[in-house]
């Protein structure tokens, strides 16, 4: 925390598989670090369900915020998690939850219940990045941040037009004012990266 200071928050992704008792012990041990959240202790990666009652037992036992939700599909599957305040932060992914309208609903519902939102999206590519920028600009005050989808390989940035040259400046993204998601797919640029045998993909 001496390195980060007061202006940069630190969050941890624990990955699923902890027990309730081990989760409580870990989060209590981490309390002095004042983390933004610890993610996916019980369920999470590759687990499209949650155990709201177990998460709530962990959440009420510690001051370290709990977070989950990146692979939960549709708003119905967030209702117990949010309405019981089973976690302090939810993190729906626009590609998993059912789109940006679904993510927006989850955010509004979470706001009504005092739950914060930090959307997932690290594997969503440049279109996921554009979607997250646009939807997060509309979220209520419970929005913290979103996970930045890094384009890999680097040429992904070259197959769309409309992205600013520098997307993140001092930890913030300035929302571009183009229609829709604000980016357009450049098919000609993408053709240069097709694998052998896929030359007719855009025909």
N, C-alpha and C positions, 0 to 999 in steps of 0.2 A: 504494500500500500504506500510505502515511502516513495516508490518510483512513480506511481500513478497520480498521487496527490488527490485533491478534492474534485477535480474536473473530469476525470475519466473513470467510469464505472467498470468493475470487473465482474463477469458472470462465468459460471462453470457449467459445462455439460458433463454430467456424471454418467450418462448412458444408463439404460435400464438394467434391472437385475438385482438391485439392493432389496433387502428385506426392510420391513417397517422399522424394526428396532435398530438395525444398522444405519438406516437413513437418519433417524433421530440423533443417534450418537454422532454421526458425521456432521450434520447441520449445526448441532450445538457446539461442536469443536470449532466450526468455521465462523461462529457468531462474531468474534473480535475483528474479523476482516471486513465486516460491513459490505458483503457482496450484494450485487443487484439481484441475483437469483442463482439457484442451483437447479439444473434442468434434468428431467427424465430419470429420476432416481428409481422409481418402481416400474414404470412402463415408458415407452417412447419409441425409439428407433425400431422400425419394422413391427410395431405392435399397434394395430389400429383400434385398440380399446383402452379404456382407463379403469382404474379401480378407485373411484371417487372416495369411497369410505376409508380406504387405506391411505390415500393421499391426505385426506383431512386429518387423520390421526397424526401424520407426520407434521403437517402444517401448523397445527395448534400447539405442537410441542417445542417449537423453536421460533426465534425471531429472524432466522435466515429465510428469505422468500423462496418458495417452491415454484416450479415452472414445468409445464408439460403441454402437449397437444399437437406436436408437429405432424403426426400422421393420423390424426383423428378426422374422419370423414363426416361431413354435414353437421349442421347446427344441432340436430337432435342429440348427437353424441357428445356435445359440450354442455348440455343443459344441467346434468347432475354435477359435473365438475365445477361449473360456475355458480349455480344456485345454492349449493351447499358451501361455497367458498373453500373447496377442497384444496385449491392451490391459490397462491397470491398472484401468479402471472400465467396467462395462457399464450400459446404460440402457434396458432394455426398457420398452415402453409397454403398459399393460394392454389397450388397444384394438387394438394391432397384434400383440402376441406371442401372443394367443389366450386372454386372460383372466387373472384374478388367480392361479388355480392354476398356470398356466404360468409366470407371473412369479415365483411362489414357488419353483418348481423351479429356474429359472435362478439365483435368488439363492442357494439352497442349494448348487448345483453350483459357482457362482462362489466361494463361501466355502471349499469344499473345495480350491480351486486358488489361494487367496490373491488373488482378484480382488474388488475392491469393487463395490458396486452403487449407482447413483443413478438410479432410474426416471424415465423421461420421462412427460409427461402434460399439457403446457402447453395442448393443444387439446382436452382430453377433457371439458370442461364440469363441471357440478356432480356428475353421476353418476360421472365419472372421478375427481373429487376425493374423493368418498366411498369409492370403490374403493381409491384409493391410500392413504388414511388407514388403512383397515382392513388391507390386506395389508402395508403397511410396518411396522405395529405388530407383525407376526409375523416379521419378517426377522431373520437372524442379525447378528452384530457387524460384518459387512462393509458394512452399510447406512450410507450417508452422509447422503443427503437425497433428496427427490423434487422434480421441477419442479411448481410450483403451477399447477393449471389455473384460470386466471382466467375467470370467467363473463362473456361478452360476447354479447348485451347484458346490462346490469345486472339486468333483470327475470328472468334465469335463476334467480337466487337465490330469487325469490318463487314459483317453480313446484314447489318441494320443501319438505317440512317435515322437521325433525330436525337441521338444521345449527345449530351454536351461533351466537350473534350475532356474536362475534368468533372467527374460525376460527384465525388465526395470532396468537399472543401472544409477543412477544420471540423470534420465529424458530421457535417450537415449536407443534405442534398437540396439543391434549389429545384423546385418542381417546374419542369418545362411545360410550355403552354400550347402544345400541338394537340390536335384532336385525338380522341381515343386514348390508347396507351402512350401516344406521343412518339412512337417509332414505326418504321416501315421496313419490311423484309426486302433485302436486295437479292433477288434470285440470281442475277448475273454474277455477283460477287460470291454467292454460295456455290455456284457451279464449279468454281475453281477448286473447291475442296471436296468434291464428290469422290468416293472411292472408285477404283476400277470396276467396271460392270454396272455402275449406277448412273452412267452418263445420261440416260433417258428419264431420270427421276422427275425432272421438271417439264418433260415434254407434254 
